[in-house]
Amino acid sequence: MNASPPIQYRWCSLLIALAIISSSLTLAEDTDDRIIQQQRQQQQRYVAAANDVVAQNEDNLAKLISSRDSNNEPSYPQRPNSNIQIDLEEYLSIIMDNTTLSLTEHTKLTEKKEEEDNIVVETLPEPPKNPAVNQFPEKRFSLWSELTKHEQDTTSRLLHYNENTWDNPMTNPVEMLSFNELTIKMKSGLSVLRITQPEWDCHVNHYYGYTWDELMKVGVHVHLAMLGWTKESWEFGNVTKPDIEWMTWEELSERQKLIARELCYFNEETWDEWPLSMWLVEWRKTKERKGSTTTTSTTMTSSSPKVVQ
């Protein structure tokens, strides 16, 4: 009968086997780490390549727009950075083809919209004339410093104005009231300033103090409806107001400006509520020049000799 190996040899063999298995597992883990690291590096290269493509495409788009604006032929992109280890030529070509197509389509759509806007302005009827537009309150469109001491005292005491609220239209809460909503004292203050009811309601209040039914009585509900207002949006605060309420004068179309003038917004400054000190003096000079030109033209026409038949 063969004698079994000593127990120390069996333990030694077992330890060697465990060492071999542990070494294999470590090697496998190292191999997996290297693969993961390589994958991460490859992913980073792809991300960097994509970023380069985006930057290149933005530059080319800017060049296309610039060349279009200067009426030159568009300068098409060159091949991307040759150091990129990924073929991006086809991808970039597709992007630039789409960009060129988008610019062409945008140009056509813009031209079509301009033509449609012109047609709308020509075909739609003009807004009704508001007689109050021609009743201009000269005193209200004067600087505080131009008022007499008596007028300043009266407006302060009866209408609660001061220099700041007078020179900045729509900053005094009283201007949100229609003429009929004013107290007797307030109306007497307007009388001192020689401001009538139509002048106040149109040029100062712009009909904000009116109900919709009151607007209908004076006929200006038509103008407000043309600007997108309804009875609900005009009278109820929880109803969404039309976009025009937040638009500046420059954002209005020519037709919208035409309608706004019938609500006594006679220029950009009154619509955008500029301080009087920023525009009033220059506006007066322009108005005087136009008046003198009209007078001269009328005089020349009336003094021209008649043709004897």
Phi, psi and omega per residue, in radians:
M1 nan 2.285 -3.104
N2 -1.309 2.443 3.106
A3 -1.418 2.396 3.121
S4 -1.236 2.572 -3.132
P5 -1.070 2.682 3.136
P6 -1.036 2.628 -3.077
I7 -1.066 -0.524 -3.140
Q8 -1.165 -0.534 3.105
Y9 -1.214 -0.671 3.134
R10 -1.117 -0.749 3.092
W11 -1.101 -0.679 -3.136
C12 -1.113 -0.727 3.130
S13 -1.113 -0.717 3.130
L14 -1.100 -0.737 3.127
L15 -1.114 -0.687 3.128
I16 -1.118 -0.727 -3.139
A17 -1.105 -0.753 3.107
L18 -1.101 -0.682 3.118
A19 -1.097 -0.699 3.136
I20 -1.140 -0.759 3.139
I21 -1.102 -0.783 3.137
S22 -1.067 -0.710 3.130
S23 -1.119 -0.665 3.141
S24 -1.157 -0.730 3.133
L25 -1.127 -0.737 3.114
T26 -1.064 -0.735 3.126
L27 -1.096 -0.710 3.130
A28 -1.130 -0.741 3.112
E29 -1.096 -0.747 3.097
D30 -1.064 -0.672 3.135
T31 -1.148 -0.738 3.121
D32 -1.101 -0.719 3.122
D33 -1.080 -0.707 3.128
R34 -1.142 -0.689 3.135
I35 -1.133 -0.788 3.135
I36 -1.071 -0.736 3.131
Q37 -1.094 -0.728 3.118
Q38 -1.110 -0.711 3.128
Q39 -1.114 -0.723 3.111
R40 -1.103 -0.747 3.119
Q41 -1.101 -0.691 3.115
Q42 -1.139 -0.725 3.110
Q43 -1.083 -0.716 3.113
Q44 -1.101 -0.667 3.102
R45 -1.117 -0.702 3.120
Y46 -1.142 -0.719 3.111
V47 -1.100 -0.772 3.115
A48 -1.085 -0.697 3.122
A49 -1.118 -0.738 3.125
A50 -1.108 -0.710 3.106
N51 -1.086 -0.693 3.104
D52 -1.111 -0.659 3.129
V53 -1.140 -0.760 3.133
V54 -1.059 -0.801 3.130
A55 -1.094 -0.749 3.135
Q56 -1.106 -0.705 -3.118
N57 -1.163 -0.683 3.108
E58 -1.119 -0.714 3.099
D59 -1.088 -0.753 -3.114
N60 -1.187 -0.619 3.091
L61 -1.129 -0.722 3.097
A62 -1.093 -0.696 3.126
K63 -1.147 -0.683 3.125
L64 -1.088 -0.794 3.136
I65 -1.123 -0.719 3.137
S66 -1.122 -0.762 -3.129
S67 -1.193 -0.588 3.104
R68 -1.153 -0.763 -3.134
D69 -1.136 -0.532 -3.117
S70 -1.634 0.173 3.116
N71 1.050 0.526 3.057
N72 -1.801 2.874 3.067
E73 -1.202 2.436 -3.136
P74 -1.137 2.442 3.121
S75 -1.595 1.928 -3.047
Y76 -1.354 2.691 -3.015
P77 -1.209 2.655 3.016
Q78 -1.594 3.039 -3.123
R79 -1.099 2.455 3.129
P80 -1.099 3.072 -3.110
N81 -0.840 2.132 -3.072
S82 -1.232 -0.237 3.128
N83 -1.309 -0.269 3.141
I84 -1.234 2.209 -3.061
Q85 -1.534 0.679 3.124
I86 -2.564 2.419 -3.072
D87 -1.392 1.888 -3.075
L88 -1.971 0.044 -3.056
E89 -1.074 -0.791 -3.124
E90 -1.141 -0.735 3.138
Y91 -1.066 -0.804 -3.136
L92 -1.139 -0.640 3.130
S93 -1.092 -0.726 3.127
I94 -1.106 -0.773 -3.138
I95 -1.047 -0.806 -3.074
M96 -1.229 -0.583 3.061
D97 -1.100 -0.747 3.111
N98 -1.146 -0.660 3.125
T99 -1.116 -0.792 3.128
T100 -1.083 -0.736 3.127
L101 -1.117 -0.718 -3.137
S102 -1.109 -0.710 3.125
L103 -1.116 -0.724 3.132
T104 -1.123 -0.787 3.131
E105 -1.123 -0.706 3.138
H106 -1.090 -0.708 3.120
T107 -1.090 -0.782 -3.134
K108 -1.130 -0.747 3.138
L109 -1.122 -0.699 3.126
T110 -1.104 -0.801 3.129
E111 -1.104 -0.682 3.137
K112 -1.134 -0.728 3.140
K113 -1.121 -0.717 3.114
E114 -1.080 -0.714 3.113
E115 -1.122 -0.741 3.137
E116 -1.129 -0.692 3.112
D117 -1.079 -0.734 3.129
N118 -1.119 -0.682 3.133
I119 -1.138 -0.742 -3.131
V120 -1.077 -0.770 -3.140
V121 -1.092 -0.649 -3.094
E122 -1.335 -0.610 -3.008
T123 -1.567 -0.570 -3.129
L124 -1.209 2.522 3.134
P125 -1.192 2.624 3.090
E126 -1.187 2.593 3.100
P127 -1.143 2.626 3.128
P128 -1.039 2.569 3.117
K129 -1.317 2.373 3.109
N130 -1.809 1.977 -3.081
P131 -1.045 -0.450 -3.101
A132 -1.173 -0.338 -3.134
V133 -1.057 -0.659 -3.088
N134 -1.417 -0.081 3.111
Q135 -1.731 1.542 -2.942
F136 -1.637 2.228 3.133
P137 -1.460 1.533 -3.074
E138 -0.972 -0.677 -3.062
K139 -1.173 -0.639 -3.137
R140 -1.191 -0.528 3.098
F141 -1.703 0.928 3.000
S142 -2.252 2.622 3.093
L143 -1.243 2.697 3.108
W144 -0.981 -0.682 -3.121
S145 -1.181 -0.291 3.141
E146 -1.545 -0.217 3.105
L147 -1.326 2.647 3.059
T148 -1.273 2.896 3.123
K149 -1.065 -0.688 3.121
H150 -1.114 -0.738 3.137
E151 -1.154 -0.706 3.092
Q152 -1.085 -0.781 3.139
D153 -1.111 -0.698 -3.119
T154 -1.163 -0.825 -3.124
T155 -1.151 -0.600 3.103
S156 -1.184 -0.781 -3.019
R157 -1.371 -0.701 -3.029
L158 -1.738 -0.508 -3.079
L159 -2.001 0.002 3.050
H160 1.088 0.579 3.041
Y161 -1.519 2.724 2.843
N162 -2.357 -3.124 -3.072
E163 -1.019 -0.701 -3.091
N164 -1.185 -0.858 -3.110
T165 -1.244 -0.464 3.100
W166 -1.263 -0.764 -3.102
D167 -1.401 -0.068 3.092
N168 -2.197 1.593 -3.081
P169 -0.948 2.568 3.101
M170 1.210 0.292 3.051
T171 -1.755 -0.259 3.059
N172 -1.609 2.145 -3.115
P173 -0.942 -0.430 -3.118
V174 -1.110 -0.450 -3.110
E175 -1.305 -0.149 3.041
M176 -1.545 -0.001 3.117
L177 -1.744 2.430 3.020
S178 -1.281 2.945 -3.117
F179 -1.032 -0.699 -3.114
N180 -1.207 -0.339 3.126
E181 -1.512 -0.188 -3.123
L182 -1.290 2.648 3.064
T183 -1.323 2.970 3.122
I184 -1.085 -0.691 3.127
K185 -1.114 -0.730 3.125
M186 -1.108 -0.731 3.115
K187 -1.128 -0.622 3.094
S188 -1.179 -0.565 3.059
G189 -1.137 -0.709 3.079
L190 -1.142 -0.584 3.108
S191 -1.098 -0.679 3.090
V192 -1.103 -0.641 3.140
L193 -1.473 -0.011 3.137
R194 1.022 0.798 3.086
I195 -1.926 2.129 -3.078
T196 -1.545 3.020 3.139
Q197 -1.083 -0.864 3.125
P198 -1.051 -0.654 3.136
E199 -1.146 -0.759 -3.129
W200 -1.159 -0.841 -3.049
D201 -1.158 -0.592 -3.099
C202 -1.583 -0.992 -3.000
H203 -1.400 -0.424 -3.101
V204 -1.835 -0.936 -3.090
N205 -1.495 -0.402 -3.103
H206 0.906 0.558 3.043
Y207 1.201 0.225 3.120
Y208 -1.134 -0.443 -3.135
G209 -1.457 -0.019 -3.089
Y210 -1.534 2.590 2.883
T211 -1.424 2.953 -3.129
W212 -1.134 -0.655 3.116
D213 -1.121 -0.647 3.102
E214 -1.204 -0.610 3.062
L215 -1.083 -0.694 -3.140
M216 -1.129 -0.596 -3.128
K217 -1.130 -0.636 -3.139
V218 -1.679 -0.087 3.016
G219 1.543 0.018 -3.075
V220 -1.537 -0.035 3.036
H221 -1.077 -0.466 3.116
V222 -1.121 -0.768 -3.132
H223 -1.131 -0.764 -3.120
L224 -1.177 -0.629 3.075
A225 -1.123 -0.648 3.089
M226 -1.116 -0.459 3.132
L227 -1.589 0.066 3.039
G228 1.840 0.030 -3.119
W229 -1.442 2.612 2.972
T230 -2.193 3.002 3.114
K231 -1.060 -0.709 -3.110
E232 -1.173 -0.823 -3.111
S233 -1.212 -0.458 3.136
W234 -1.330 -0.687 -2.983
E235 -1.746 -0.374 -3.052
F236 -2.014 2.209 -3.085
G237 -1.231 -0.361 -3.106
N238 -1.535 0.060 3.090
V239 -1.743 2.373 -3.101
T240 -1.060 2.283 3.140
K241 -1.425 2.725 3.119
P242 -1.171 2.748 -3.089
D243 -1.032 -0.499 -3.060
I244 -1.102 -0.398 -3.134
E245 -1.096 -0.420 -3.086
W246 -1.924 0.080 -3.078
M247 -1.553 2.542 3.032
T248 -1.470 2.962 -3.133
W249 -1.036 -0.692 -3.118
E250 -1.132 -0.471 -3.118
E251 -1.446 -0.179 3.139
L252 -1.346 2.574 2.993
S253 -1.330 2.939 3.136
E254 -1.085 -0.642 3.127
R255 -1.181 -0.726 3.114
Q256 -1.100 -0.650 3.083
K257 -1.143 -0.667 3.116
L258 -1.081 -0.734 3.126
I259 -1.204 -0.725 -3.125
A260 -1.063 -0.594 3.126
R261 -1.126 -0.510 3.097
E262 -1.325 -0.138 3.016
L263 -1.822 0.308 3.065
C264 1.243 0.429 2.892
Y265 -1.639 1.596 -2.950
F266 -1.548 -0.072 3.056
N267 -2.798 3.115 -3.122
E268 -1.047 -0.685 -3.034
E269 -1.165 -0.634 3.120
T270 -1.305 -0.591 3.106
W271 -1.203 -0.798 -3.109
D272 -1.488 0.023 3.064
E273 1.013 0.924 3.085
W274 -1.317 2.653 3.011
P275 -1.062 2.500 -3.116
L276 -1.032 -0.594 -3.087
S277 -1.129 -0.312 -3.075
M278 -1.533 -0.250 -3.036
W279 -2.548 -0.315 -2.948
L280 -1.090 -0.806 -3.074
V281 -1.100 -0.822 -3.132
E282 -1.147 -0.651 3.121
W283 -1.103 -0.688 3.110
R284 -1.102 -0.737 3.140
K285 -1.087 -0.765 3.121
T286 -1.106 -0.716 3.126
K287 -1.110 -0.707 3.127
E288 -1.162 -0.704 3.120
R289 -1.102 -0.748 3.117
K290 -1.133 -0.671 3.127
G291 -1.131 -0.727 3.140
S292 -1.197 -0.624 3.109
T293 -1.142 -0.747 3.127
T294 -1.122 -0.712 3.135
T295 -1.127 -0.753 3.131
T296 -1.103 -0.751 -3.134
S297 -1.105 -0.730 3.141
T298 -1.137 -0.716 3.137
T299 -1.117 -0.757 3.137
M300 -1.111 -0.698 -3.127
T301 -1.158 -0.750 -3.086
S302 -1.262 -0.456 -3.099
S303 -1.601 -0.101 3.135
S304 -1.217 2.463 -3.091
P305 -1.176 2.508 3.065
K306 -1.392 2.572 3.133
V307 -1.539 2.179 -3.137
V308 -1.421 2.159 3.131
Q309 -1.372 nan nan
